[in-house]
Amino acid sequence: PSSVALLTQDTIDYLFTNLDPCMNTSVILFSLIALEKFAQTSVNKSTINQQLESKPENPLERLESCVNSPNYAQRQVGFCAQWCLDNLFIKKERPFTYENVDRTNLNAMLNSNDVSEYLKISADGLTARCDASSFESVRCTFQVDSGVWYYEVTIVTSGVMQIGWATRNSKFLNHEGYGIGDDEYSLAYDGCRQLIWYNAASSSHTHPCWKPGDVLGSLLDVEHSYVIFFLNGNQLPPCSQLFQNARSGFFAAASFMSFQQCEFNFGRKPFKFPPSKVKFQCFNNCATLSDEEKKILPRHIRLEKLRQTSVREDSCSLCFDGSATVRLDPCQHTGFCVQCALQLEVCPMCRSKIDERAEIG
């Protein structure tokens, strides 16, 4: 591949020189990302690992200490360095972040099983970042069906992100550029372009462009069918579009363009700008997660676990969890459990419209 030819010794030396903490923070960040992209081929990954092992001190471990820096540019560097150490440039004596992360009072987080393929999620499940060229999306673990709910997002980068609410019917079409706010089952706030998105149509809002350190608040009132967005406590008028096609089953959700990052607070920490005129609930006080559900595993560990998983012969071909007891008519394709079959509008095998779902025992 051309990326192997591009990664000459001069290129490696240049990128590693740029990892010096004395360099400009943006130069460090994009040198890290360049190394990550080069490492997508096994040959380059091996070459970079050899270079790291030859150093008396691993520069990524030094940069990882910036992960909680009050400087938002440095915080990006820390996140990317930590992600690389967990997923790509693995050091044997270094424990993975998920093994040591504090999960005390962590009851709601970003769902690592309900996310598009290239989004990076931190080990505590509360920070998300996209370094791909696609529009990556994620939903929260907690579903809202009634009541009034609020969560906050700290903006780390000031670029294009669409943050708001979505049901499970909202589709993550990352390669087509569709995310939260781009279908009839989701609504999103875009603080970079100063827009509210619903069903791929936008309307302007009056907030200034967001910047690193700003706090976006989002309030959902299911009974009164509206969403209110706040920026640093300043609220916009209510939005009701989301309720045209959905009445329940809402999740906090977000989509990210390239090189964007933000941090979610579902109530684990005190909110910075809680709405004062309405009584609301937060996810963290009402949700529960098992110890296993709280673990955000590095991708290579997740893949290894999948390889070791045995699948029953009668498993559903979509979720591999339920038993395949349903036949789709009139096409008569089988291999689906009851739960998956009920969510299908057309047969995934032949794209025929489903008239009936028959249990075959």
Secondary structure as UniProt FT lines:
FT   HELIX           2..6
FT   HELIX           9..17
FT   TURN            18..19
FT   TURN            21..22
FT   HELIX           25..38
FT   TURN            39..40
FT   HELIX           42..53
FT   HELIX           59..64
FT   HELIX           65..68
FT   HELIX           72..87
FT   TURN            92..93
FT   HELIX           97..100
FT   TURN            104..105
FT   STRAND          110..115
FT   TURN            117..118
FT   STRAND          120..121
FT   TURN            123..124
FT   STRAND          127..130
FT   STRAND          136..140
FT   STRAND          148..155
FT   STRAND          161..166
FT   TURN            168..169
FT   HELIX           174..176
FT   TURN            180..181
FT   TURN            184..185
FT   STRAND          186..190
FT   TURN            191..194
FT   STRAND          195..198
FT   TURN            199..200
FT   STRAND          201..204
FT   TURN            212..213
FT   STRAND          215..221
FT   TURN            222..225
FT   STRAND          226..231
FT   TURN            232..233
FT   STRAND          234..235
FT   HELIX           241..244
FT   STRAND          250..256
FT   TURN            258..259
FT   STRAND          260..265
FT   HELIX           283..286
FT   TURN            291..294
FT   HELIX           299..308
FT   TURN            313..314
FT   TURN            317..319
FT   STRAND          326..329
FT   TURN            330..332
FT   STRAND          333..336
FT   HELIX           338..343
FT   TURN            348..350
FT   STRAND          356..359
//
